[in-house]
Amino acid sequence: MSNQIFIFLLNTVIGFFSVALLLRFYFQLFRLPYRHPVSQFLVAVTGFMVRPVRRVVPSWGGADLSSLLLAWLLECVILFGTFMLRGYDFGVNIGASLPGILLLGMVEVVKMSLYVVLVSVVLQAILSWVNPHSPLAPLLDGLTHPFLNVFRNRIPPVANVDLSPLFVIIVVQVLLMVVTEVHNEIAMML
C-alpha cells in the first residue's frame, strides 16, 4: 500500500515538472507568445532547472534542447523509481536495465507529446465553438496549427465544418496505440 502511495506521488510531482518542461519546449519551438500568462508560468516553474542546464546544452534551431533533455531525464527518474518501488533489482543487471530505462524514458516523452497534441486539439475544438476569443485560443492555435494544417490542406470543410481535428485525433490515437505497444515490449525485456 505504501509503495502505491510513493509511486503516485512520484508520478504526480515529478510528472508535473516533466510535462511543464515539455510544454516549455513546445512553446519555444512553435514560437508561442512569451508574454502570455501560461508561458510565464512555465518559465517560472521550470526556470530553476533549465538555467543551469542551458549553460551546458545550447539551443539548436530555435529548439530549447535543455528543456527536452530535462523532461526526458525526469521521465527516466520516474521509471527508475517506479521499478525500484515495485521490487525490481537493478543491482543484478544494471548494465542491461539502464539502456532499457533510457529508451523507455524516450518512449514516455513521445507519449506525453502525443497527449499534449490530443488535449490541445480537443480544447481548441471546444473553445472554437464555445468561446473563440478566449485568452487560451492563441496558445492552442499555435500548438495545433502545424498538425491541423496537414489535414486542412488536403480535406476541405464539409458544410463549413472543419474536420481536421477529427483526423488529428484519429492519427494521434493510432500513434498512442503503437507507442504503448513499443513501451510494453521494452518493459518486457527489462
C-alpha positions in Angstrom: 0.0 0.0 0.0 2.7 2.5 0.9 4.6 1.7 -2.3 1.5 2.6 -4.3 1.4 6.0 -2.5 5.0 6.7 -3.2 4.6 5.7 -6.9 1.6 8.0 -7.1 3.5 10.9 -5.5 6.5 10.2 -7.8 4.3 10.3 -10.9 2.4 13.3 -9.8 5.2 15.6 -8.6 8.0 14.7 -11.0 5.4 14.1 -13.8 4.2 17.7 -13.3 7.7 19.1 -13.9 8.2 16.8 -16.8 5.0 18.0 -18.5 5.9 21.6 -17.7 9.3 21.2 -19.3 7.9 19.5 -22.4 5.3 22.3 -22.8 8.1 24.9 -22.4 10.0 23.1 -25.2 6.9 23.2 -27.5 6.1 26.8 -26.6 9.5 27.8 -27.7 9.7 25.5 -30.7 6.4 26.8 -32.1 7.2 30.4 -31.0 4.2 30.9 -28.9 3.8 34.3 -27.1 6.3 34.6 -24.3 4.2 37.3 -22.5 1.2 35.0 -22.2 0.5 34.1 -18.5 0.7 30.3 -19.3 4.2 30.9 -20.9 5.2 32.9 -17.9 4.0 30.2 -15.5 6.0 27.5 -17.3 9.2 29.7 -17.3 8.7 30.4 -13.6 8.1 26.8 -12.6 10.9 25.3 -14.7 13.5 28.1 -14.7 15.5 26.7 -11.7 16.2 23.5 -13.7 16.6 24.9 -17.2 19.0 27.8 -16.4 21.9 25.6 -15.2 21.4 23.0 -17.9 21.2 25.7 -20.6 24.8 26.6 -19.9 25.9 23.1 -21.0 23.2 22.2 -23.5 22.6 25.1 -26.0 19.5 25.7 -28.1 19.6 24.4 -31.6 17.5 25.9 -34.4 15.1 27.6 -32.1 14.5 24.4 -30.1 15.3 24.6 -26.3 17.1 21.2 -26.1 17.7 21.7 -22.4 14.0 21.6 -21.6 13.6 18.5 -23.7 16.6 16.8 -22.2 15.3 17.6 -18.6 11.8 16.2 -19.5 13.4 13.0 -20.7 15.7 12.7 -17.6 12.7 13.3 -15.3 10.8 10.6 -17.1 13.7 8.2 -16.6 13.7 9.1 -12.9 10.0 8.3 -12.7 10.6 5.0 -14.4 13.6 4.1 -12.3 11.8 5.0 -9.1 8.7 3.1 -10.1 10.6 -0.1 -10.9 12.5 0.2 -7.6 9.3 0.6 -5.6 7.8 -2.4 -7.3 10.8 -4.5 -6.2 12.9 -4.7 -9.4 16.5 -5.4 -8.5 18.8 -3.2 -10.6 21.9 -4.3 -8.8 22.0 -7.7 -10.5 21.7 -6.4 -14.1 22.2 -2.7 -14.1 24.1 -2.8 -17.4 21.2 -4.3 -19.3 18.5 -2.3 -17.4 19.9 1.2 -17.8 19.7 1.4 -21.6 16.1 0.0 -21.3 15.2 2.7 -18.8 16.7 5.4 -21.0 14.8 4.1 -24.0 11.6 3.8 -22.0 12.1 7.5 -21.0 12.2 8.5 -24.7 9.0 6.5 -25.3 7.3 8.3 -22.4 8.3 11.7 -23.8 6.8 10.7 -27.2 3.7 9.5 -25.4 3.4 12.8 -23.5 3.9 14.8 -26.7 1.1 12.9 -28.3 -1.1 13.6 -25.3 -0.2 17.3 -25.5 -1.3 17.3 -29.1 -4.5 15.4 -28.3 -5.6 17.6 -25.4 -4.7 20.8 -27.3 -6.8 19.8 -30.4 -9.8 18.8 -28.2 -9.6 22.0 -26.2 -9.2 24.1 -29.3 -12.2 22.4 -31.0 -14.3 23.0 -27.9 -13.2 26.6 -27.5 -13.8 27.4 -31.2 -17.5 26.5 -30.6 -17.9 27.9 -27.1 -15.6 30.9 -26.8 -13.4 31.5 -29.9 -11.9 34.7 -28.4 -10.7 33.0 -25.2 -7.2 34.1 -23.9 -6.1 30.4 -24.4 -7.1 30.5 -28.1 -3.7 31.9 -29.4 -1.8 29.3 -27.4 -3.9 26.4 -28.6 -3.9 27.6 -32.1 -0.1 27.9 -32.1 0.3 24.4 -30.6 -2.2 22.7 -33.0 -1.7 24.7 -36.2 1.2 22.5 -37.6 -0.8 19.3 -37.0 -4.2 20.6 -38.2 -2.7 22.1 -41.4 -1.6 18.7 -42.6 -5.3 17.8 -43.0 -6.7 21.3 -43.7 -4.6 21.5 -46.9 -6.0 18.2 -48.1 -9.5 18.0 -46.8 -12.0 20.8 -47.4 -14.5 21.8 -44.8 -17.9 20.0 -45.0 -20.8 22.4 -44.7 -18.4 24.9 -43.2 -17.3 22.4 -40.5 -13.5 21.8 -40.3 -12.9 18.1 -39.9 -9.2 18.3 -39.5 -9.4 18.0 -35.6 -11.2 14.7 -36.1 -8.4 13.3 -38.3 -5.7 14.6 -36.0 -7.4 12.8 -33.1 -7.6 9.6 -35.0 -4.0 9.7 -36.1 -2.8 10.5 -32.5 -4.9 7.7 -31.1 -3.3 5.2 -33.6 0.1 6.5 -32.7 -0.6 6.2 -29.0 -1.5 2.5 -29.6 1.8 2.0 -31.3 3.8 3.8 -28.7 2.0 1.8 -25.9 2.9 -1.4 -27.6 6.5 -0.3 -28.0 6.5 0.6 -24.3 5.2 -2.8 -23.3 7.8 -4.6 -25.5 10.7 -2.7 -24.0 9.3 -3.1 -20.4 9.0 -6.9 -21.0 12.8 -7.0 -21.9 13.8 -5.5 -18.6 
